[in-house]
């Protein structure tokens, strides 16, 4: 590339006399295609660029997955003792919290999550989470899934739907307007903001590596530099003025050399504000209030409490409720009809709301004891012998 620049500079100096109107220093212009480079919109690339490289995405996914998995479930109808025991210890490798955490993280990063029911003689004895990127959906003549093929280590296993008392695979997915079977993950909706946030971090790192100064050009007022002079000047700049250790070091220029900055300053680019705006868009896509991710905002105790309640009400409780209902309906042929709900009484962030509800119900003298229990979400009292 340096040799290309040197040849272009020399070529620019060979101007035909007929076209030259007055004496002027040689010059040339370069034009570049400035279209942005986006991360491919597939789950593997987004997970690598987001969850593995971006702190905002990582924290948002961990916050949703861990908080949702720790929400206690309770059966509000039916006999759910055996189902609750299975969910508490789904397999020998992990607890129920670990399994649900993996399930919710898959939904955030892939838009889909899969559970395998391990059965022995039509009795479900375990649950396993399957990686979505290893699942292939096989559709039947009617367009609905007829089987799932799970491939790992070069070997594939086929799960036919309708095989056994319980379907061997439970497929969970978030709504996707363009896919009949897969889901749209929040990280894909936040992909543009993710690329902006990562690019801002890379730009900041490159700025530090280049002596914390924006890029520029060394202009030589005399004739063109020879290739040897060009290489020597470039080597001296890289050795003596590049890197964090050389930050702020004054640039020593020989006769005829002048420094012309080319790039915009961070202030001109509104660098910090654009990065914060991208981080807020990422948090918005995951349904996490920015305040809970440590992003700049009104960091008061009252606002934090409100943000915490909003996280539970708008993101965690709906996610946990639909997942628990799907699991209970899936395993209904074995464990019977059970209605699972998150136990809101055990959520500390919602304690003030529950206390207010109890006061209002207790003051309602026109309600019977049974109606009051139903109003606050409790089961009817067991009849006494």
N, C-alpha and C positions, 0 to 999 in steps of 0.2 A: 504493500500500500504506500509506504513512503516513496518508493521509486516511481510509482504511478503519479503521485503529486509532483515530484521533481520533473518528470517528463511533461506533465501538463503545464507547469510553470515555464519551462523552456519553450514549449510550443506556443504559449501565449505571447512570448516575447518576439516571435518571428512574424511580425505584422507586415503585410505588403505595403510599400510606400504609397501606392495609389489609393489605399484605403485610409491611411493615416492622415489626420487633419492637423494634429498638433502633437508635440512631444508629451508623452504620458507614460507612467510606469506600467509595465505589463500586469495583467490581471486575468482571472478566470473565475467562473461561478459554478458551483455544484448544487444540484437539486436532488433531494431525497424524497422517497415515498414515505410520508409520515402517518400512514394508517396504523392504528394500534394493533398490538399483538395480544390476542385473548387466549386464555387457557381453554383447551378443548372441553366441550360440555359433556364429558362422560364421567361417571362416578369415580373411577380410579384417578383420573387427572385432577378432578376437583378436590378429592380427598387428600391428595398429595400436596397440592398448592394451598389448600385451606387448612385442614385439620393438622397436617404435619409441618406446615410452615408459617401459619398465621396465628398469632396468639389470640386474636378476637374470636375467630372461628373455633379454635380449640376450647377456649373457656366457655363459649356459648353452648357448644355440644356437650361438654362435661357437665355444665350446670343443669341443662335440661335433662340429660340422661340420668345423672346421679340423683337429682331431686325427684324426678318422676319414679325412678325405681325404688326410692325409699318411702314413697307414699304407702301407708298401710291399706290393705284391701280388706273388706268385710262383706260377708254374704247378707244381703238384705231380704232375701227370700230363698226358700229351698234349703235343703240340707247340704251344706258345703264343706263339711269337715274333711272328707277325703280329698276334695279338690284343693283345699287350702294346704293340706299336708304335702300334696304333690308340688304345688307352687313354692312352698317353703324350701323343699329339697328336690329340685327337678332332676338332678343327676349327681353322680359321684364326684364330679370335678368342681362344681360351683353351687353356690346358694341361689335361692330365688332372686335375691337382689342383683346378683351378678348377671344372671340370665336376662332379667328385664332391662338392666342397664345396657347390655349388648343389643337388645332388641330396639330400644329407643334410639341408640346411637346409629344403628343401621338405617332407621327411618330418617334421621336428620341428614345423613350423608349420602344415602342411596335412594331414598324415597320408598323403599320396600324392605320388608323384613320377613324372615321365614323361620317357622318352628317345626321341628320334626317330633312326632309322637312315637316313642319307642314302646311297642306293644308286645306282650307275651300272652298268647291264647286269648286274644281280644280284650286284654286288660292292659291299660296304659300304665307303664311303670316308670317312665322317664320322659323328659323333654330336652331337646337339643336345639340350639340356635344354629342355623346354616348361613354361611356368608352369601349375601345377595349376588356378588360378582361371579360366583360359581354356579348359579342356578340358571337353567334354560327352561323356558316355559314351552310346553308342547300343546298346541291347540287342536281341538277336535273339529269335526265338520261344521259344528254350530258356532265356531269362533271362540268358545270358552275353553279354559285350560282343561286338558284331559290328563296331563301328567307333568311332572317336574323332573328334570335330569340334573343331578348334582355331580360335578366333575372336580376331582382333586387328585393331584399326583399322577395325571394321565389316565386315571380310572374313573368311570362314570357309573352312577347308580340311578335307576329310574324308579320314581314313586308315582304309581298310578292312582288317580283320584277315584274314590269309591272302593278302594281296596281295604277290606276289613270293616269292622264296626265303625271305627273312626277314620276319617281321611288322614293319611300319614303326614300331610303337610298342611300347615296353616300359613296362608299368604296374607300379609298385612301391607297395605300401601296407602300413601297419601294421594289425594286427588291429582290427576294429571289430565289436562284437557286434550292431549294429543297421543295418549297411550292407553290402550284398553286394559293392560295388565300391570304395567309398571307404574310407579309413583313419581311425583315431582318432588325432589328433596329441597329443603330450604337453601342449602348451599348453592344449588343451581340458580335459584332466583337471586341470590346475592353474588353471583359470579362476577359481574362487572365491578361492583364495589370491592370485591376481594382482589381483583387484579389491580385496581387503583391503589389499594392499601399496600399490597406487596410491592408495587412499582415505587411507591413513595419510600418504603423502607430500603429498597435496593438503591434508589437514588441517593438517599441519605448516607448509606454505607459507601457508595462510590465517591461521594463528596468528601468523606473523611479519608478515604484511601488516596485521594488526590489533593492532599494538604488542605482540606476543608475550604477549597476555593472553586468557584465555578470555572468551567472550561473557557478557553480563549484562544487567541492566535498570536503567534510571534510574527510580526511584519518586518521584512527586511527592505529598507528603502533603496538599497543599491541594486546591483545586478542579481541574477538568480544564483542561489547557492548550489555548489556542486553536491553530488551525491555523498561524497565523503564528509563534507561540512554538514549536510543535512543529518546524516546518521550520527555524527559526533554530538550535534546539538540535541537531538532527540535522546541520546543516551544520557547526557548530562542532566536533562530535565527529569528523566525517570529515576536516576540514581540519587539526585540531590534534592529534589523538590516534591517527590511523590511519596505518599504514605502518611500515616498519622504522626509519625515521629518527626516529620518535617513541616508540620502545620505552622503557618505564620512565618516561615523562613523567607526573608526578602529575596527577590529574584534579581540576580546580577546579569545585566545585559551588556553585550559588547557593542561597539560602535555600529550604528545603522539598524539595530534591533529595537523594536517597540512592541509593547504588550497591549493587545486589544481584546478585552473581555467580550465573549460572544453569547454566553448563556444568560438567562434571566436569573435574578437572585431569588432565594426562597421567599423573600417578602413579596416580590413581584408575582410569583407563582401562587401566592397564598398557600404555601406548602402545608403548614400545620393545620390550617382550617380544612383544607381538602382531605387530608388524611383523617381528621376527626369525623368529617361528614361521611366518608366511606365506612368508617368503623360503626357509625350509627346506623347506616343502611344495613350492614351485616347483622347487627343486633336486632333490627326491625324484622328482617327475614326469618330469624329464628324465634321471634316472639319473646325476646328477653329485653327488659328495660335497660337502656344504656347505663344507667346509674349502677346497676348490679355488676356490670363488667368493668367498673372503674373508669369509665369514659367521662370527660369533663361535663359538668352539669351542676345542678343545685344539690350539692351533697349535704343535705340536712337530715336530721333523724326522721322528721315527719315525711319527707320525700322518700327516704329509703324504705320506710315502712309501707308507704303507698305502693312503691315499685315492687316490693316483695309480694304484696297482696295481688297486684296486677299479674305478676308472673304466675302465681298459682291459679287465679281465676281464669285468665285468658289463654294460658298455654298448658300448664301441667295437668290440671284437673280434667279438661277435655281430652287430652292425649291419653291419660291413664284410664279414664272411663271407657273410651271406645276400645282400647286394647283389652281391658279386663272383660268387657262384654263379648268381644270376639273370641277370646280364649274360652270363656264359659260356654258360649254357644257351640264352639268347635268340639268340646269334650262332653257335651250334653248326653250323647248316647251311652257314655260309660258312667258318668257321675250324676246324671239326672239334671233337671232344670235348676240352675243356680244363677241368681242375679248378683253379680259382684259390683261393688261400688267402693270408691276411695273413702276412707273413714275421715271425714272432715273434722271431727271432734279432736283428732290427734295431730292436727296441723297447727303448729304454734303461730304461724303467720296470720291465721284466720281466727285466732282466739277472741279478738275483740268483736268480730262480726257474730260469732256464735253467742257470745255473752249478751249482745244486744238482742238477738233473736229470742233467747231464753227469757229475757226480761219482758219482751212484748207478749210472748205466748203465755207466760205466767200471769200477766195482768189481764188476759182475756178471760173474764169470768164466764162468758157464754160458751166456752169450749169445755167438753168433757175431758177427763184424764186420758182416755184413749185417743181423742182427737189431738190433744196437746202432744202426745208421744209421736203421733203420725206427722204433725206439723214440723217437728224438729228432726225427723228422720229415723226414729227408733221403731223397732218391731213391736207389735202388740204384746202385752204381758201374757206370759204363759198361764193357762188356767190352773187354779189351785185344786188339789185333790179333795 
